[in-house]
Amino acid sequence: MTELRHRGDFRFFHRLRVRWAEVDMQKIVFNAHYLMYFDTAMADYWRALALPYEESMASLGGDLYVKKATIEFNASARMDDVLDVAMKCVRVGTSSIVFHGGLFRGDDLLVTCELIYVFADPATQTSRPVPDELRAIFAAYEAGEPMATVETGDWQKLGSGAGGLRRAVFVKEQRIPDELEWDEHDATALHAVSRNRLGRVIGTARLIRESTGLARIGRMAVERTLRGGGHGESVLRALEAVAGARGDGAVTLHAQRSAESFYRRLGYAPQGEPFEEAGIAHIEMRRPL
């Protein structure tokens, strides 16, 4: 079914651990669950493409429907096995998209699959041509290219996209009052946005220079379904580079406590005691440049 037999044949991997509910009386994974594993990996594949699935399909004017799913078994997975589900787009036809997958335990290939999707009108479920933008995204990802780019600029240039994402994250998702989200700093700050290959803003933050000569980064937001994909880090690093180039000695920020570990991983250390801001627990963090 597939010539992709080795881990090196794939760029994308989704890791999972076999749960008790997924094994049968033979103490091996029940065969029907393997298709679920590959389908779960496909959801993560879209995140790797930096594409929020529902919004992306709407902008492309269609949706994907499974036409055929084929699985071939080589060996069984067992309770508590850590598995890597690999997926690769191997062909894009006029309206069909073909993925090959491999389920690995270490370097051992346990199961292979082929998934054939059809791009179609969601209202009538009749096929339509795969959009050129989506075709190009698949090719670029499998060629190892980045799926998003970071741009910096002022509010006049980037405010529409940055503001839309901030409203979705802070006002709608976190229920921060609208009047607290917008302030006078937006007009003077340097803003950064990360855009996917459909032009959608998926990450943003702003950089303010304090009177003390330190830089302050704030209003960091990432598309909900794409968090953990490195988009927040890329925006943060872009603003740090600007701050360092202009001679700022350190970057400070007010981190939500739920994101503290994210900033620690990127070199930020807590300063002082936790506090509340807009009803959400925060802590000041700092990183020398």
GIDA-V469899 format. One record per pair of residues at least 4 apart in sequence whose ideal C-beta (glycine too) atoms are under 8 Angstrom apart, sorted by the first residue. I is the first residue (numbers start at 1). GAP is how many residues later the second one is. If there is no record, write none. Layout:
BEGIN
I;GAP / I;GAP
END
This chain:
BEGIN
1;69 / 1;71 / 1;99 / 1;111 / 1;112 / 1;113 / 2;88 / 2;98 / 2;99 / 2;100 / 2;110 / 2;111 / 2;112 / 4;5 / 4;6 / 4;82 / 4;84 / 4;86 / 4;96 / 4;98 / 4;108 / 5;4 / 5;97 / 5;104 / 5;107 / 6;101 / 6;103 / 7;6 / 7;77 / 7;79 / 7;95 / 7;97 / 7;100 / 9;77 / 9;79 / 9;93 / 10;76 / 10;77 / 10;78 / 10;92 / 11;77 / 11;130 / 11;131 / 11;133 / 12;29 / 12;32 / 12;33 / 12;36 / 12;74 / 12;75 / 12;76 / 12;129 / 13;71 / 13;72 / 13;73 / 13;91 / 14;26 / 14;27 / 14;30 / 14;31 / 14;70 / 14;71 / 14;72 / 14;73 / 15;67 / 15;68 / 15;69 / 15;70 / 16;21 / 16;24 / 16;66 / 16;67 / 16;69 / 17;63 / 17;64 / 17;65 / 17;66 / 18;4 / 18;5 / 18;11 / 18;59 / 18;60 / 18;61 / 18;62 / 18;63 / 18;65 / 19;60 / 20;59 / 22;7 / 22;8 / 22;11 / 22;57 / 23;4 / 23;5 / 23;6 / 23;7 / 23;55 / 23;56 / 24;4 / 24;5 / 24;6 / 26;50 / 27;51 / 27;52 / 28;48 / 28;49 / 28;50 / 29;4 / 29;5 / 29;47 / 29;48 / 29;49 / 31;40 / 31;42 / 32;4 / 33;4 / 34;4 / 34;37 / 34;39 / 34;69 / 34;77 / 34;79 / 35;4 / 35;34 / 35;36 / 35;78 / 36;4 / 37;4 / 37;46 / 37;48 / 37;66 / 38;4 / 38;31 / 38;33 / 38;47 / 38;49 / 38;63 / 38;65 / 38;75 / 38;77 / 39;4 / 40;4 / 40;45 / 41;4 / 41;44 / 41;45 / 41;46 / 41;60 / 42;4 / 42;45 / 42;57 / 42;73 / 43;4 / 43;10 / 44;4 / 45;4 / 45;42 / 45;54 / 46;5 / 46;6 / 46;7 / 46;10 / 47;4 / 47;178 / 47;179 / 47;182 / 48;93 / 48;99 / 48;181 / 49;88 / 49;89 / 49;92 / 49;98 / 49;147 / 49;148 / 50;97 / 50;98 / 50;146 / 50;147 / 50;152 / 50;176 / 50;179 / 50;181 / 51;5 / 51;86 / 51;96 / 51;145 / 51;147 / 52;4 / 52;148 / 52;150 / 52;171 / 52;173 / 52;174 / 53;4 / 53;172 / 54;4 / 55;4 / 55;145 / 56;4 / 56;142 / 56;144 / 57;5 / 57;6 / 57;7 / 57;65 / 59;139 / 59;141 / 60;71 / 60;73 / 60;74 / 60;138 / 61;60 / 61;67 / 61;70 / 62;57 / 62;58 / 62;59 / 62;60 / 62;66 / 62;69 / 63;56 / 63;57 / 63;59 / 64;33 / 64;53 / 64;54 / 64;55 / 64;56 / 65;52 / 65;53 / 65;55 / 65;60 / 66;49 / 66;50 / 66;51 / 67;29 / 67;49 / 67;50 / 67;51 / 68;46 / 68;47 / 68;48 / 69;44 / 69;45 / 69;46 / 69;47 / 70;43 / 70;44 / 71;40 / 71;41 / 71;42 / 72;39 / 72;40 / 72;41 / 73;37 / 73;38 / 74;35 / 74;36 / 74;37 / 74;38 / 75;33 / 75;35 / 75;36 / 76;34 / 77;4 / 77;6 / 77;26 / 77;28 / 77;33 / 77;34 / 81;24 / 82;23 / 83;20 / 83;21 / 83;22 / 83;27 / 84;19 / 84;20 / 84;21 / 85;16 / 85;17 / 85;18 / 85;19 / 86;15 / 86;16 / 86;17 / 86;18 / 87;12 / 87;13 / 87;14 / 88;11 / 88;12 / 88;13 / 88;54 / 89;8 / 89;9 / 89;10 / 89;49 / 89;52 / 89;53 / 90;8 / 90;9 / 90;10 / 91;5 / 91;6 / 91;7 / 92;4 / 92;5 / 92;6 / 92;38 / 92;43 / 92;46 / 92;47 / 93;4 / 93;5 / 93;37 / 94;35 / 94;36 / 95;23 / 95;24 / 95;25 / 95;32 / 95;33 / 95;34 / 95;35 / 96;20 / 96;21 / 96;22 / 96;23 / 96;31 / 96;34 / 97;19 / 97;20 / 97;21 / 97;22 / 97;33 / 97;41 / 98;16 / 98;17 / 98;18 / 98;19 / 99;14 / 99;15 / 99;16 / 99;17 / 99;18 / 100;12 / 100;13 / 100;14 / 101;11 / 101;12 / 101;13 / 101;14 / 102;7 / 102;9 / 102;10 / 102;11 / 103;6 / 103;7 / 103;8 / 103;9 / 103;10 / 104;4 / 104;5 / 104;6 / 105;5 / 118;9 / 119;8 / 119;9 / 119;10 / 119;11 / 119;12 / 119;15 / 120;4 / 120;5 / 120;6 / 120;7 / 120;8 / 121;4 / 121;5 / 121;6 / 121;7 / 130;4 / 130;5 / 131;4 / 132;4 / 133;4 / 133;64 / 133;65 / 134;4 / 135;4 / 136;4 / 136;61 / 137;4 / 137;10 / 137;60 / 137;61 / 138;4 / 139;4 / 140;5 / 140;7 / 140;57 / 141;4 / 141;6 / 147;49 / 147;50 / 148;46 / 148;47 / 148;48 / 148;49 / 148;54 / 148;55 / 148;83 / 148;86 / 149;45 / 149;46 / 150;42 / 150;43 / 150;44 / 150;45 / 150;53 / 150;84 / 150;85 / 150;88 / 151;7 / 151;41 / 151;42 / 151;44 / 152;6 / 152;38 / 152;39 / 152;40 / 152;86 / 152;87 / 152;90 / 153;4 / 153;5 / 153;37 / 153;38 / 154;4 / 154;5 / 154;36 / 154;37 / 155;4 / 155;7 / 155;31 / 155;32 / 155;34 / 155;36 / 157;34 / 158;4 / 158;33 / 158;34 / 158;35 / 158;46 / 159;4 / 159;27 / 159;32 / 160;4 / 161;4 / 161;32 / 161;34 / 161;40 / 161;43 / 162;4 / 162;29 / 162;31 / 162;39 / 162;42 / 162;44 / 162;57 / 163;4 / 163;19 / 164;4 / 164;37 / 165;4 / 165;28 / 165;36 / 165;37 / 165;38 / 165;39 / 165;56 / 165;58 / 166;4 / 166;5 / 166;15 / 166;38 / 166;53 / 166;55 / 167;4 / 167;5 / 167;11 / 167;14 / 168;4 / 168;5 / 168;53 / 168;55 / 168;56 / 169;4 / 169;5 / 169;52 / 169;53 / 169;54 / 169;55 / 170;4 / 170;6 / 170;11 / 170;49 / 170;51 / 171;4 / 171;5 / 171;6 / 171;7 / 171;10 / 173;51 / 174;106 / 176;4 / 176;5 / 176;102 / 176;103 / 176;104 / 177;4 / 177;101 / 178;4 / 180;98 / 182;4 / 184;4 / 185;4 / 185;21 / 185;23 / 185;33 / 186;5 / 186;20 / 188;20 / 189;17 / 189;18 / 189;19 / 190;16 / 190;17 / 190;49 / 190;52 / 191;13 / 191;14 / 191;15 / 191;16 / 192;12 / 192;13 / 192;14 / 192;15 / 192;43 / 192;46 / 192;47 / 193;8 / 193;10 / 193;11 / 193;42 / 194;7 / 194;8 / 194;9 / 194;10 / 194;37 / 194;40 / 194;41 / 195;4 / 195;5 / 195;6 / 195;7 / 196;4 / 196;6 / 200;23 / 202;20 / 202;21 / 202;24 / 202;29 / 203;18 / 203;19 / 203;20 / 203;23 / 203;28 / 203;29 / 203;31 / 203;32 / 204;15 / 204;16 / 204;17 / 204;31 / 205;12 / 205;13 / 205;14 / 205;15 / 205;16 / 205;27 / 205;30 / 205;31 / 205;34 / 206;11 / 206;12 / 206;13 / 206;33 / 207;8 / 207;9 / 207;10 / 207;32 / 207;35 / 207;36 / 208;7 / 208;8 / 208;9 / 208;10 / 209;4 / 209;5 / 209;6 / 209;7 / 209;34 / 209;37 / 209;39 / 210;4 / 210;5 / 210;6 / 210;42 / 213;34 / 213;35 / 213;36 / 214;34 / 214;35 / 214;36 / 214;37 / 214;38 / 215;24 / 215;25 / 215;28 / 215;33 / 215;35 / 215;36 / 215;37 / 215;74 / 216;35 / 216;36 / 216;37 / 217;19 / 217;22 / 217;23 / 217;34 / 217;35 / 217;36 / 218;35 / 218;36 / 220;12 / 220;15 / 220;16 / 220;33 / 220;39 / 222;4 / 222;5 / 222;9 / 222;10 / 222;13 / 223;4 / 223;8 / 226;5 / 227;4 / 227;5 / 230;4 / 231;4 / 232;4 / 232;30 / 233;4 / 233;33 / 234;4 / 235;4 / 236;4 / 236;30 / 237;4 / 238;4 / 239;4 / 239;12 / 240;4 / 240;11 / 240;47 / 240;49 / 241;4 / 242;4 / 243;5 / 243;8 / 243;46 / 244;4 / 244;45 / 248;41 / 249;39 / 249;40 / 250;36 / 250;37 / 250;38 / 250;39 / 251;17 / 251;35 / 251;36 / 251;38 / 252;19 / 252;32 / 252;33 / 252;34 / 253;10 / 253;15 / 253;31 / 253;32 / 253;33 / 254;23 / 254;28 / 254;29 / 254;30 / 254;31 / 255;4 / 255;5 / 255;7 / 255;8 / 255;13 / 255;27 / 255;28 / 255;29 / 255;30 / 256;4 / 256;24 / 256;25 / 256;26 / 257;17 / 257;24 / 257;25 / 257;26 / 259;4 / 260;4 / 260;10 / 260;23 / 260;25 / 261;4 / 262;4 / 263;5 / 263;22 / 264;4 / 264;5 / 264;21 / 266;21 / 267;20 / 268;17 / 268;18 / 268;19 / 269;16 / 269;17 / 269;18 / 270;13 / 270;14 / 270;15 / 271;12 / 271;13 / 271;14 / 271;15 / 272;11 / 272;12 / 273;10 / 274;7 / 274;8 / 274;9 / 275;6 / 275;7 / 275;8 / 275;9 / 276;4 / 276;5 / 276;6 / 277;5
END
